[in-house]
């Protein structure tokens, strides 16, 4: 293969060119992974402005997918556990960036985390905000959850009902959640004061 760049001509095999491009891509990814946080102010625990909600796809009665308006609020009809809810349309929503003790296990503080989630959102209309991925491997919507200007995911971490737990690429508020967790641990709030 010949590559002409102005007066410069390079001869390289297809295999070597592919190896070179993959090496450059790997170096670029390593560089990005090693960069310090370029937005250190995001780590401060301050009221988080509500991002604009994104539309979600919901099944219509005829089985087709329809897009729900982005400014809509969705009624929470069931609390599955501390970090998962079900909406009026039957969609299950998994909160992004956090993890709570599982309701179906003997995990310490599972009952309290589920009760707190219920207190915050049960029977209320919530606004859902997408990060990167639409759904998890179980088919649940992945969303940040808000009631007016209350960031539910963050409240659960701040008060010690949830762990910060990010799964790339959905990491928009990872540093905020980690800082909130650190403060909850320091103050022995919620599960941090009651679980071994």
C-alpha positions, 0 to 999 in steps of 0.5 A: 500500500502506498500513502502519499502525503505531499512530497512524502511517499510511504510504503506499508503493508495492510497488516502493518498499517492496521497494527499501527492504527490499533497501537495509536488507538490503544495509546489514546485510550491509555492517555485518556484513562490516565488524565486527572479529573479536568472538572474537579468542581464536579466533586463538590456536593452541592445541589445538582441542577436537574439535567434535561430529561431525555425521552424513553421508549415505551411499548404502545398497546399495539406492540410498537415502540413510541417515544414519550415526551421529554418533559413528561413525569412518570408515575411510580407504581411499585418499589422493587428495592432501594434502587429499582422502581416500576412505572405506571407503563410497566417499565422497570427503572434501575437508578444509575450510579448507585447500588443498594442492598438487595431486597431479596437477600439477607443483605444488611440494611436492605429493608431500610434502603427499600423503605427510603426509596419508597418514601422518596418516590412511591406514588409520585411522578418522577423525571427520568434522565438518561446518561449513555446506555438505554437499558441494562442486561435485564432490560431495565431502563437506566436513569437518574431519577428526580422529583422536582429538583431533588436528585433521588440517586444522590439523596440515597447515597448522601443519607447512607442508603446506597453505595456509589457504584458506577458502571461505565459508560454511565459515569456522569455523576460518579465523582459526586456520588463517591464524595457523597459516599465518603461523607456518609461513611465519615458520619456513619450514616445509614448502612455505614453505621449499622452494617459490618 
